[in-house]
Amino acid sequence: MRLSAIARQLRKTLGRDAVLDRPEDLMLYEYDAGVAKATPGLVVFPQTTEHVVAVVKAAREAQVSIVPRGAGTGLSGGSISRDCGIVMVFSRMNRILELDLMNLRAVVQPGVVNLDLSAAVNPEGFYFAPDPSSQRACTIGGNVAANSGGPHTLAYGVTVNHVTGMEVVLADGHVARLGGKAADSAGYDLTGFFVGTEGTLGIVTAVTVKLSRISEAVSTMLAIFNTVDDAANTVVALTAGGITPTALEMLDGWTLRTVEEATHAGYPMDSGAVLLIEVEGLRESIPEQQAAVTEICRRQNAREVRIARNETERQLLWAGRKNAFAAIGRLANSYYTQDGVVPRTRIPATLRYIDEVGKKYGVHIGNVFHAGDGNLHPVILYDLRDPEQVEQVHRISQEILQWCVELGGSITGEHGVGLEKQNMMPMMFSPDELEVMERLRRAINPSAVLNPGKILPTTLGCGEINVARARPRGAHP
């Protein structure tokens, strides 16, 4: 069955406006926030689980691939259809199905925007803890797919720590309900297993998440340093000193100046780096935590530690951090935000290495990242229209991630493996370990109709992948 026939069939089930196949419509879904680009053959907008089942069955019969997609904020090409298949967009499955505040649970559809869930329960004194920097746009389904983190990961963990159940449409069209509202379930932990699988094992159609109570008091501080080394050493000193801030973010001097020019968050333009540090708890505990943090920062040569005096100042400091990537976007045609992890104690050495790599290639690499859990986000400016610069970005990325792995870290902290990093998986895993993953994929998604060509390495080199990315529309049977 050709895509045009699938489109006609699905319009009868999903509705005429829920299926796109015109070239000018499809090109809007040929990229995400990463660098990969490929035009899908069809885009569909399901509104119910039954719609998702109908699409999966139609695709399975025709052996056409399906790629789930939330808001397209992913940075690894995970929502790109590399073989001209069907992209399933969840923007119309965006309802909060249930709020069970007594049991600290919510059941949501995958297209619910992360921040919208917190906004819905904030008046009752609750929030959803995972908060990626893109939380104003990213969806909870995408958070589940990539096991996203965010500034508060240090204290509260990544998405998998906040998901207790989900409804999943499998590759054969069956609907499986995993876990539930309980903190733990009997048997295999399939809920935890599915989180972070990037749509390669099933399509999530509902998620049961934990809600957290808003702390009685919170305080946000800005520690200002003359050098990146002093700021990086402070990250290590804080945790070694027995302090676990709820958030510990770092911006180097180049990045904070870029942010300040765009957002006027109050960052000092003449500093080498800043740490955004947040503590929370009972109101009486805050002054003691502030004093302990300030003392350690000063011992590590902080020239100043500012404490937000009210909620307006606090939100302004966070606005700078949350809008950092948008501010950087003003400087170049394109930028590549990398996502790697190192042990917290190796952050100072890693920042020096990133600087050396930048000098080696003659490019400046900015740094804004979740310092508390060692999740780095080097930002590399380049011109997407220049193939040589694109290849250079890939080489820089690979060298930085190789370094992360050699230090005992990871090639991804919160953005997934997707298309961009699949051939870096052998850096971390042995052939036997990768074979286990492949066996699991074949067992649950035997026809590979769900998001094929992601996570697990292929035999293609980088250049060949670029050719695959450029495969023309209509190439799918």
SULGI-V247935 format. One line per field, one symbol per residue. phi: phi as a letter, one per 30 degrees, with the letter a starting at -180 (. if undefined). psi: psi as a letter, one per 30 degrees, with the letter a starting at -180 (. if undefined). A space follows every 50 residues. Layout:
phi = ???
psi = ???
//
This chain:
phi = .dddddedddddccjddcbcbdedddddccabddcdaadddabbbdcbdd dddddddddddchcdbbdbccicdcbidccddbiccccccdccbcddacc ddchbbcbdddddeddddddceecjbacddbeecddbdcdddedechdck ecdeccideedbccaacbcddcjdccccildddbbdiddddddddichid cacdcabcbdccddddbbbcbcccbdbdedddddeddddddiccddbbcb bddddddddddcchdjdddccdabccbbbaldedddeddedddddddddc iddabccedaddddddddddddceddddddcbebbccdbbbbeedcdedd dddedddedecibccdbbadddcicdbdccdacedcedddddddddeddd dededddjcbdacacichddcddceddcbdeddddedddddddcbddhdc hdibiddcdddedddddddceddjddd
psi = kleeeeeeefeeefleggkkgkefeeffgglbgaflkkklfkklilflee eeeeeeeeeeefhklkjkkcfgflgggfgkjfghakkjkgffihkjekji eeghlkkllfgkkefeeeeffefgglljekilfgffelleeeeeefhlba egeeeflaeffgkfllkkklfgflkkjkabflflllakifeeefkgghgf fljkfkkklkklkklelkkkljkklfleeeeeeeeeeeefggkjlfkjkk kleeeeeeeefefhfgkkfglfllkjkkllakeffeeeeeeeeeeeeefg gkfkjkkkfleeeeeeeeeeefgeeeeeffflelkjjljlklkefgeeee eeeeeeeeeefhlkjlkklieeggjkikkkkljffjeeeeeeeeeeeeee eeeeefggblfkefglebeegegfefefkleeeeeeeeeeeeeeiefhfj hlgldkkagkleeeeeeeegklkffk.
//
